[in-house]
């Protein structure tokens, strides 16, 4: 099955499908790279398996990857950037 068949099956323009796929892959690649660099295997697996058109990946990059876990209480706290 080619991309044009998939696009027609979904009822969307093949070029739009291409843009959606590229958009998702860019965000997924960056978020997977960032979670691997921060040694966060749970996030890596979740980001690898869940497809949300880049939404979860963006949330991870801009919110969750910047949180630092407080060891005593187990709650996340946002780090201050310098």
Buried (B, 14 or more C-beta within 10 A) or exposed (E): EEEEEEBEEEEEEBEEBEEBEEEBEEBBEBBBEBBEEEEBEEBBEBBEEEEEEBEBBBEBBEEBBBEEEEEEEEEEEEEEEE
